[in-house]
């Protein structure tokens, strides 16, 4: 009876989790076998894979950083840890070249693009066209900027990306990274995506952003290319009119 009760309780937990954290779970499935980032555990159940989300000691990096809880050495160590995790994610092989998709190769979700899902895309050219609201690449310099044309004409690797690696999604404890949370937007994106996304809504943590710039592969042209459409073509996933 006790075993049956535990089994029923697990089934209820999984039923709730499937509806609340489906995309997060797929990201966990992707990264957990590679032992990359501290995060939720993946369980095999009779009808699929599920996450068990546990309590994590610590506070988010934004609160710790702005609250004066970290020494300069601890700040540098956290930046090194986070950049190392990013590099490990980038080392994962994509299922096919040029794909832009969620972790389970389905539609993506990213709040900066819109409230609805988008994609998946088989190649970056399709994704970049979507970001331009399908304005022709031949016209993008005139409409946006030369950086947009250059960026959207280049070839990039598809890398596994958290896509929302902001300080509030990094949990720290005793001056070290305890976990990275909120993988809802995680998936396969062009290689510059992890670098440019933290600049969408910067907070007053200049040391953090400068530290990341020094520790990560930089994509400054791509960042400038994104900033123009942000101003002229905000949230391209939301239909006009």
C-alpha positions in Angstrom: 0.0 0.0 0.0 2.8 2.4 0.9 4.6 1.7 -2.4 1.3 2.3 -4.3 0.7 5.5 -2.5 4.2 6.7 -3.3 3.7 5.7 -6.9 0.4 7.6 -7.1 2.0 10.7 -5.5 4.8 10.6 -8.0 2.3 10.3 -10.9 0.5 13.4 -9.6 3.8 15.3 -9.3 4.8 14.3 -12.8 1.3 15.3 -14.2 1.7 18.8 -12.7 5.3 19.1 -13.7 4.6 18.1 -17.3 2.1 20.9 -17.7 4.2 23.6 -15.9 7.8 22.7 -16.9 7.6 20.8 -20.1 10.2 22.8 -22.0 12.4 23.1 -19.0 12.4 19.4 -18.8 13.6 18.9 -22.3 16.6 21.3 -21.6 17.4 19.2 -18.5 17.3 16.0 -20.6 19.8 17.6 -23.0 22.3 18.8 -20.5 22.1 16.3 -17.7 23.8 13.3 -19.5 26.8 15.6 -20.1 27.1 16.6 -16.4 27.5 20.2 -17.4 25.4 22.5 -15.2 23.9 22.0 -11.8 20.2 21.7 -12.3 17.2 19.5 -11.9 17.2 15.7 -12.1 15.6 13.8 -14.9 13.4 10.8 -14.2 12.3 8.1 -16.6 8.6 7.3 -16.0 6.3 4.9 -17.9 5.0 7.7 -20.2 8.1 9.8 -20.6 10.9 11.8 -19.1 10.3 14.3 -16.2 12.2 16.6 -14.0 12.4 16.6 -10.2 12.9 20.2 -9.0 14.5 20.4 -5.6 15.2 23.2 -3.1 18.5 25.1 -3.8 20.4 26.9 -1.0 21.4 30.4 -2.0 20.2 33.6 -3.5 20.1 34.9 -7.1 23.2 36.5 -8.4 21.5 39.9 -8.9 20.6 40.1 -5.2 24.0 38.9 -4.1 25.9 41.2 -6.4 23.9 44.4 -5.7 23.5 43.5 -2.0 27.2 43.6 -1.3 27.3 39.9 -0.5 30.3 39.0 -2.8 33.9 39.9 -2.6 35.8 40.9 -5.8 37.5 37.5 -5.8 34.1 35.8 -5.6 32.7 37.9 -8.4 35.6 36.9 -10.6 35.2 33.3 -9.7 31.5 33.3 -10.5 32.1 34.9 -13.9 34.7 32.2 -14.6 32.3 29.5 -13.6 29.4 30.9 -15.7 31.6 31.3 -18.8 32.9 27.7 -18.3 29.3 26.4 -18.3 28.5 28.4 -21.4 31.5 26.9 -23.2 30.4 23.4 -22.2 27.0 24.0 -23.6 28.5 25.3 -26.8 30.5 22.1 -27.1 27.3 20.0 -27.6 26.8 18.9 -31.1 23.6 20.1 -32.8 21.3 17.5 -34.3 21.7 19.2 -37.7 23.6 22.2 -39.0 21.8 25.5 -38.9 18.8 24.5 -36.8 17.0 26.9 -34.5 14.6 25.1 -32.2 13.8 24.3 -28.6 15.6 21.6 -26.8 13.2 18.9 -28.1 13.5 20.3 -31.7 10.1 21.9 -31.6 9.0 25.6 -31.5 11.0 28.0 -29.4 9.8 30.4 -26.8 11.6 33.6 -25.9 9.8 36.6 -24.3 11.8 39.2 -26.1 10.6 38.0 -29.5 7.0 37.6 -28.5 4.5 35.8 -26.3 3.8 33.1 -28.8 6.2 30.3 -29.9 8.1 30.5 -33.1 10.0 28.1 -35.4 11.5 25.7 -35.5 13.7 26.8 -38.4 15.9 24.5 -40.5 18.5 27.2 -41.2 19.6 30.5 -39.8 18.6 32.4 -42.9 14.9 31.5 -42.1 15.4 32.6 -38.5 17.1 35.9 -39.4 14.3 36.6 -42.0 11.8 36.1 -39.2 13.7 38.6 -36.9 13.5 41.1 -39.7 9.8 40.5 -40.2 10.8 39.0 -43.6 12.2 42.2 -45.0 14.5 41.1 -47.8 18.2 40.9 -47.0 18.9 43.1 -50.0 16.8 45.9 -48.3 18.0 45.4 -44.8 20.9 47.9 -44.9 18.5 50.6 -45.9 15.8 49.6 -43.5 18.0 48.7 -40.5 21.8 48.9 -40.8 24.8 47.4 -42.5 25.5 45.4 -39.4 22.1 43.6 -39.8 22.9 42.8 -43.4 26.4 41.5 -42.5 25.2 39.5 -39.5 22.2 37.9 -41.3 24.4 37.0 -44.3 27.0 35.1 -42.3 27.3 31.4 -41.5 27.1 30.4 -37.8 27.2 27.2 -35.8 24.0 26.2 -34.0 24.9 26.0 -30.3 22.9 24.8 -27.3 21.9 28.0 -25.5 20.2 28.9 -22.2 18.9 32.1 -23.9 18.1 33.9 -20.7 21.3 33.8 -18.7 20.6 36.9 -16.7 21.8 37.3 -13.1 18.4 36.5 -11.6 18.6 33.0 -13.2 21.9 32.2 -11.6 21.7 31.0 -8.0 24.9 31.5 -5.9 25.9 30.2 -2.4 29.1 30.9 -0.5 30.5 32.8 -3.5 30.0 29.9 -6.0 27.4 29.0 -8.6 24.8 26.7 -7.0 22.5 26.3 -10.0 21.3 27.8 -13.2 17.5 28.0 -13.4 14.7 28.9 -15.8 15.5 26.9 -18.9 12.2 27.6 -20.6 13.9 29.4 -23.5 16.7 26.9 -23.8 17.4 25.4 -27.2 19.5 25.6 -30.4 20.3 29.1 -31.6 23.0 30.8 -33.7 26.3 30.8 -31.8 26.1 34.5 -30.9 22.7 34.3 -29.1 24.1 33.6 -25.6 26.4 36.6 -25.9 23.8 39.1 -27.1 20.8 38.1 -25.0 22.1 39.4 -21.6 22.2 42.9 -23.1 18.4 43.0 -23.8 17.6 44.5 -20.4 20.8 45.3 -18.6 20.7 46.1 -14.9 23.2 48.1 -12.9 25.9 45.5 -12.8 28.7 46.9 -15.1 31.4 44.6 -13.6 29.2 41.5 -14.5 28.7 42.5 -18.1 32.3 43.6 -18.6 33.5 40.4 -17.0 31.4 38.3 -19.3 32.7 40.2 -22.3 36.2 39.3 -21.2 35.5 35.7 -20.5 33.3 34.8 -23.5 33.7 34.7 -27.2 32.6 38.2 -28.3 30.0 39.0 -30.9 30.0 42.8 -30.9 29.0 43.2 -34.5 26.0 40.8 -33.9 25.1 42.8 -30.8 25.0 46.1 -32.8 23.0 44.2 -35.4 20.4 43.2 -32.9 20.0 46.6 -31.3 18.8 48.2 -34.4 15.8 45.8 -34.9 15.0 46.1 -31.2 14.3 49.8 -31.8 12.6 49.4 -35.2 11.1 45.9 -35.1 10.3 45.2 -31.5 9.1 41.7 -30.7 9.0 40.3 -34.2 6.9 37.3 -33.1 3.9 39.6 -32.5 1.9 40.2 -35.7 1.6 43.7 -36.9 -1.8 45.4 -36.9 
